[in-house]
Amino acid sequence: MHLRSVKKIRSEVSLYDPIGIDKEGDEINLLDVLGTHSDVVAELVENKSEQLRLLVKIKNLTHRERKVLELRFGLLDGTRKTQREIASILDISRSYVSRIEKKAIIKIIKEMGLNNEG
């Protein structure tokens, strides 16, 4: 790699030193491949923290509420299902799935303290 050969020659490397060429033929430098903005990292950490907090709250739901949310939002395998698909899986009506989903979300919002009530 270009970086290794340059590094043998000198001890300092600039973030703007070219290290290769991308598919479009544009030059790539270290700055293009290293790290991210601190805002992006902070947001990722915050999102992960909120996800873990949410998963704890989901465990407090009834089995059916938890199952509906897991299927609806793809919490287990990343595959989201429609209310109609969930109704078929659980052998209940689509409108009942909707009511279970709404009730479960309201419970989680209250438990996480996200409601705007005083």
C-alpha positions as CSV (number, residue, x, y, z in Angstrom):
1,M,0.0,0.0,0.0
2,H,1.2,3.5,-0.7
3,L,1.0,4.6,2.9
4,R,3.5,1.8,4.0
5,S,6.0,2.8,1.4
6,V,5.8,6.5,2.3
7,K,6.0,5.7,6.0
8,K,9.4,3.9,5.5
9,I,10.8,7.1,3.9
10,R,9.5,9.6,6.5
11,S,8.2,9.6,10.0
12,E,5.3,12.2,9.6
13,V,2.2,11.5,7.6
14,S,-0.4,14.1,6.7
15,L,-4.1,13.4,6.9
16,Y,-4.2,14.8,3.3
17,D,-1.6,12.4,1.9
18,P,-3.1,10.3,-0.9
19,I,-3.3,6.6,-0.2
20,G,-5.1,5.3,-3.2
21,I,-7.9,5.9,-5.8
22,D,-11.6,5.1,-5.4
23,K,-13.9,3.4,-8.0
24,E,-14.6,6.7,-9.6
25,G,-10.9,7.5,-10.1
26,D,-10.9,10.1,-7.3
27,E,-7.9,10.3,-5.0
28,I,-8.5,9.0,-1.4
29,N,-6.6,10.4,1.5
30,L,-6.3,9.4,5.1
31,L,-8.9,11.9,6.2
32,D,-11.4,10.1,4.0
33,V,-11.0,6.8,5.7
34,L,-10.1,7.7,9.3
35,G,-12.7,8.2,12.0
36,T,-15.9,10.2,12.0
37,H,-17.1,13.5,13.4
38,S,-17.4,13.5,17.2
39,D,-21.1,14.3,16.8
40,V,-21.7,11.1,14.9
41,V,-19.9,9.0,17.5
42,A,-21.8,10.7,20.3
43,E,-25.1,10.1,18.5
44,L,-24.2,6.4,18.0
45,V,-23.4,5.9,21.7
46,E,-26.6,7.7,22.7
47,N,-28.7,5.6,20.3
48,K,-27.2,2.4,21.6
49,S,-27.8,3.4,25.2
50,E,-31.5,4.2,24.4
51,Q,-31.9,0.9,22.6
52,L,-30.6,-1.0,25.7
53,R,-33.0,1.0,27.9
54,L,-35.9,0.3,25.6
55,L,-35.1,-3.5,25.6
56,V,-35.2,-3.5,29.4
57,K,-38.6,-1.8,29.3
58,I,-39.9,-4.2,26.7
59,K,-39.2,-7.1,29.1
60,N,-41.9,-5.6,31.4
61,L,-44.6,-6.0,28.9
62,T,-47.0,-9.0,28.6
63,H,-45.9,-11.8,26.4
64,R,-48.4,-10.8,23.7
65,E,-47.4,-7.1,23.8
66,R,-43.7,-8.0,23.6
67,K,-44.3,-10.4,20.7
68,V,-46.3,-7.8,18.7
69,L,-43.6,-5.2,19.2
70,E,-40.8,-7.6,18.3
71,L,-42.5,-8.6,15.1
72,R,-43.7,-5.1,14.2
73,F,-40.4,-3.4,14.6
74,G,-38.0,-6.3,13.8
75,L,-36.5,-6.3,17.3
76,L,-35.3,-9.9,17.0
77,D,-34.0,-10.3,13.5
78,G,-34.4,-6.8,11.9
79,T,-37.3,-8.0,9.8
80,R,-40.4,-5.8,10.3
81,K,-43.8,-7.2,9.8
82,T,-47.1,-5.6,9.0
83,Q,-50.1,-5.7,11.3
84,R,-51.8,-8.0,8.9
85,E,-48.8,-10.4,8.9
86,I,-48.7,-10.3,12.7
87,A,-52.4,-11.0,12.9
88,S,-52.0,-14.1,10.8
89,I,-49.0,-15.3,12.9
90,L,-50.8,-14.8,16.2
91,D,-54.2,-15.8,14.8
92,I,-55.9,-12.6,15.9
93,S,-57.5,-9.7,14.0
94,R,-55.4,-6.9,12.5
95,S,-57.4,-4.4,14.6
96,Y,-56.5,-6.3,17.8
97,V,-52.8,-6.2,16.8
98,S,-53.2,-2.4,16.4
99,R,-54.7,-2.1,19.8
100,I,-52.0,-4.3,21.4
101,E,-49.3,-2.3,19.7
102,K,-50.7,1.1,20.8
103,K,-51.2,-0.1,24.4
104,A,-47.6,-1.5,24.5
105,I,-46.1,1.7,23.1
106,I,-48.0,3.9,25.6
107,K,-46.7,1.7,28.5
108,I,-43.1,2.0,27.3
109,I,-43.4,5.8,26.8
110,K,-44.7,6.1,30.4
111,E,-42.0,3.8,31.8
112,M,-39.3,5.7,30.0
113,G,-40.6,9.0,31.2
114,L,-41.0,10.3,27.6
115,N,-44.5,11.6,28.0
116,N,-44.8,15.3,28.3
117,E,-47.2,15.3,31.2
118,G,-46.2,17.2,34.3
